[in-house]
Amino acid sequence: MVEGPLLDSHCHLFLMEGDPAALVEEARAAGLEGLVCVGIDPESSRRSRELADALPGVFATAGLHPHDAKDFDARAGAAIEELAHDPRVVAVGETGLDHYRMLSPPQDQERAFRAHCGLARETGKPLVVHVRDAWADVLRILEEEAAERVILHCFSGDAAAAREAAARRYHCSFAGNVTYPKNAGLRQAAAEVPPDLLLVETDSPFLAPQRVRGKPNAPANLGQVVAAVAEARTEEPAEVAAVTSANARTAFDLP
């Protein structure tokens, strides 16, 4: 187990099998001091807020995933806006662009993404951004929308993208796929991120680390991500754990 405080900057408790309270206790036993439960639509965003109310160390976000951007109508927008203004909700998103699966038309994804950018500006809260096969478009929109407090969740770019994100002072969060043997380029990207902009996550129940790949992921596996990032950066795991936990508290304004 990695020593030091751990904080999972992105997971989805509402999608995981098992009792959320038990999952949080399991995570706490593995060294986690907190986790951010990220909403992907109005219903799950409300559920995230409920879990944050009920479970110490759990924090909520509110947003609509780009897969469902076609459903971003006035009703969905109003629900997410109301939640985003709730003090128990620490960020806007998950939002962004996914041009790999294209489960929503690109114009709908951009429309929803820009609306989330505006909501983040309005609330002063950070923006949790999903990017897949859409780096140029995401970076362009973030610049056009004057986005400042940006968290690039499950970072999947190369070293050049990491350097560009660093130049813009965006946080970069690395997930279980950084442990996969074929992802040497992703580990190179992790080595490029300045210490104060580095985050780690599990994206549970997705992207289980290599040691447990093929099984549902859980926040308790975060230490394996920390260990892989630390190796890529030639740093001690305890140092990466402490730095990323402190960064998460800063990025999300956590108590």
C-alpha positions as a printed Julia matrix, in Angstrom:
255×3 Matrix{Float64}:
   0.0    0.0     0.0
   1.26   3.47   -0.87
   2.02   5.52    2.23
   0.67   9.0     2.65
  -2.71  10.62    2.08
  -4.55   9.69   -1.12
  -7.4   11.53   -2.81
  -9.3   10.15   -5.79
 -10.1   13.15   -8.0
 -12.62  11.3   -10.19
 -14.85   8.28   -9.6
 -18.49   7.28  -10.07
 -19.8    5.62   -6.91
 -23.32   5.5    -8.35
 -22.17   3.17  -11.16
 -20.36   0.72   -8.9
 -21.68  -2.55   -7.57
 -21.97  -2.74   -3.81
 -22.92  -0.37   -1.05
 -21.31   3.08   -1.49
 -20.64   3.33    2.24
 -18.75   0.03    2.15
 -16.76   1.17   -0.9
 -15.8    4.36    0.89
 -14.72   2.43    3.99
 -12.65   0.11    1.8
 -11.04   3.16    0.21
 -10.34   4.68    3.61
  -8.64   1.45    4.69
  -6.44   1.75    1.59
  -5.29   5.22    2.64
  -7.79   7.5     0.91
  -8.81  10.64    2.75
 -11.37  11.68    0.16
 -12.88  11.12   -3.26
 -14.75  13.18   -5.83
 -17.92  11.49   -7.09
 -18.49  12.9   -10.58
 -21.96  13.29  -12.05
 -22.59  12.36  -15.68
 -26.23  13.49  -16.04
 -28.81  15.26  -13.87
 -29.91  12.1   -12.04
 -26.4   10.9   -11.22
 -25.37  14.43  -10.27
 -28.21  14.53   -7.75
 -27.14  11.11   -6.5
 -23.56  12.34   -6.11
 -24.75  15.22   -3.99
 -26.76  12.82   -1.83
 -23.68  10.63   -1.33
 -21.61  13.69   -0.43
 -24.23  14.57    2.18
 -24.26  11.07    3.62
 -20.61   9.97    3.51
 -17.7   11.89    5.06
 -14.88  12.52    2.61
 -17.09  12.28   -0.47
 -17.49  15.35   -2.7
 -19.9   15.81   -5.61
 -19.89  17.36   -9.08
 -22.72  18.1   -11.52
 -22.61  17.75  -15.27
 -23.64  15.93  -18.45
 -21.18  13.55  -20.12
 -20.5   14.22  -23.83
 -21.92  10.78  -24.65
 -25.34  12.17  -23.63
 -24.92  15.7   -24.96
 -27.82  15.15  -27.36
 -30.03  15.18  -24.24
 -28.8   18.59  -23.08
 -32.1   20.45  -23.31
 -33.52  23.28  -21.2
 -34.67  20.9   -18.48
 -31.31  19.14  -18.17
 -29.47  22.44  -18.27
 -31.64  23.9   -15.51
 -31.13  20.83  -13.3
 -27.36  20.93  -13.68
 -27.29  24.7   -13.14
 -29.25  24.36   -9.9
 -26.92  21.65   -8.63
 -23.81  23.55   -9.68
 -24.82  26.44   -7.42
 -25.17  24.07   -4.45
 -22.28  24.57   -2.0
 -22.0   20.8    -1.61
 -21.13  20.48   -5.32
 -17.43  21.25   -5.85
 -17.15  21.3    -9.66
 -19.0   21.52  -12.98
 -18.81  18.43  -15.17
 -18.06  15.87  -16.35
 -18.29  17.6   -19.7
 -16.13  17.82  -22.81
 -15.83  16.13  -26.2
 -15.64  12.46  -27.19
 -14.97  12.05  -30.9
 -14.08   8.38  -30.52
 -17.46   6.85  -29.77
 -19.54   9.75  -31.12
 -22.61   8.74  -29.09
 -23.85  12.31  -29.51
 -23.4   14.49  -32.62
 -20.32  16.76  -32.41
 -22.44  19.91  -32.59
 -24.46  18.77  -29.55
 -21.27  17.93  -27.68
 -19.86  21.38  -28.35
 -23.1   23.11  -27.4
 -23.25  21.29  -24.06
 -19.53  21.79  -23.45
 -19.75  25.54  -23.97
 -22.76  25.73  -21.65
 -20.77  23.95  -18.92
 -17.86  26.35  -19.49
 -20.24  29.25  -18.93
 -21.63  27.66  -15.79
 -18.13  27.16  -14.4
 -17.39  30.84  -14.98
 -20.68  31.82  -13.36
 -20.16  29.7   -10.25
 -16.4   30.14   -9.99
 -16.03  26.38   -9.73
 -13.57  24.17  -11.62
 -14.51  22.45  -14.86
 -14.01  18.66  -15.12
 -13.25  17.9   -18.78
 -13.44  14.6   -20.67
 -11.3   14.44  -23.84
 -11.11  11.56  -26.27
  -9.78  11.97  -29.82
 -10.64  15.67  -29.6
  -7.62  17.46  -28.14
  -7.41  20.27  -30.7
 -11.12  21.07  -30.42
 -11.19  20.91  -26.62
  -8.17  23.18  -26.24
  -9.64  25.61  -28.77
 -13.01  25.79  -27.0
 -11.43  26.17  -23.57
  -9.43  29.11  -24.9
 -12.45  30.68  -26.61
 -14.49  30.28  -23.43
 -11.7   31.78  -21.31
 -11.76  28.75  -19.04
  -9.3   29.06  -16.18
  -9.97  26.39  -13.54
  -9.72  23.27  -15.71
  -9.21  19.64  -14.68
  -8.38  17.37  -17.61
  -9.78  14.11  -16.31
  -8.28  10.75  -17.32
  -5.53  12.52  -19.23
  -4.93  10.73  -22.53
  -2.78  13.2   -24.45
   0.88  12.99  -25.34
   3.78  14.87  -23.79
   3.14  17.89  -26.05
  -0.48  18.07  -24.86
   0.74  17.88  -21.27
   3.12  20.78  -21.88
   0.34  22.85  -23.47
  -1.96  22.1   -20.54
   0.8   23.14  -18.16
   1.31  26.4   -20.02
  -2.39  27.14  -19.5
  -2.22  26.06  -15.83
  -4.72  23.24  -16.32
  -4.64  20.31  -13.89
  -3.96  16.91  -15.47
  -5.41  13.81  -13.8
  -4.05  10.33  -14.54
  -6.1    7.14  -14.18
  -5.53   3.38  -14.2
  -4.62   3.29  -17.89
  -1.26   4.88  -16.98
  -0.34   1.44  -15.59
  -0.94  -0.43  -18.88
   2.26  -1.81  -20.48
   1.55  -0.31  -23.91
   0.93   3.21  -22.54
   4.55   4.39  -22.37
   3.53   7.64  -24.08
   1.03   8.35  -21.32
   3.7    7.8   -18.69
   5.93  10.24  -20.58
   3.08  12.76  -20.42
   2.77  12.22  -16.66
   6.46  13.03  -16.31
   5.9   16.39  -18.05
   3.24  17.73  -15.7
   4.46  20.29  -13.15
   4.14  18.99   -9.58
   1.47  21.53   -8.61
  -0.81  20.56  -11.52
  -0.68  16.77  -11.1
  -3.76  14.78  -10.04
  -4.62  11.08   -9.84
  -7.94   9.26  -10.12
  -9.5    5.85  -10.58
 -12.46   6.73  -12.84
 -14.13   3.82  -11.03
 -15.7    1.52  -12.03
 -13.71   1.92  -15.26
 -10.01   1.57  -16.14
  -8.88  -0.82  -13.44
  -5.07  -0.78  -13.03
  -3.03  -3.49  -14.73
  -2.79  -5.68  -11.61
  -6.58  -6.03  -11.46
  -7.39  -5.31  -15.1
 -10.58  -6.91  -16.3
 -12.32  -6.43  -12.96
 -14.51  -3.48  -11.9
 -12.33  -0.69  -10.6
 -12.7    0.91   -7.15
 -11.24   3.93   -5.35
  -9.24   1.55   -3.14
  -7.03   0.85   -6.19
  -5.76   4.43   -6.37
  -2.41   3.53   -4.85
  -1.54   1.51   -7.96
  -2.05   4.6   -10.11
   0.11   6.65   -7.75
   2.88   4.04   -7.93
   2.91   4.07  -11.75
   2.94   7.88  -11.92
   5.72   8.02   -9.34
   7.83   5.56  -11.33
   7.3    7.57  -14.52
   8.43  10.73  -12.72
  11.28   8.98  -10.83
   9.75  10.14   -7.57
   8.73   8.37   -4.39
   5.11   7.12   -4.29
   4.55   8.77   -0.91
   5.65  12.09   -2.39
   3.26  11.76   -5.34
   0.46  10.75   -2.97
   0.96  13.8    -0.79
   1.36  16.23   -3.69
  -1.66  14.99   -5.62
  -3.86  15.01   -2.52
  -2.86  18.6    -1.76
  -3.42  19.54   -5.42
  -6.9   18.01   -5.42
  -7.85  20.01   -2.35
  -6.64  23.17   -4.08
  -8.21  22.37   -7.45
 -11.64  21.6    -5.97
 -11.49  24.0    -3.0
 -11.98  21.08   -0.62
 -11.95  21.58    3.15
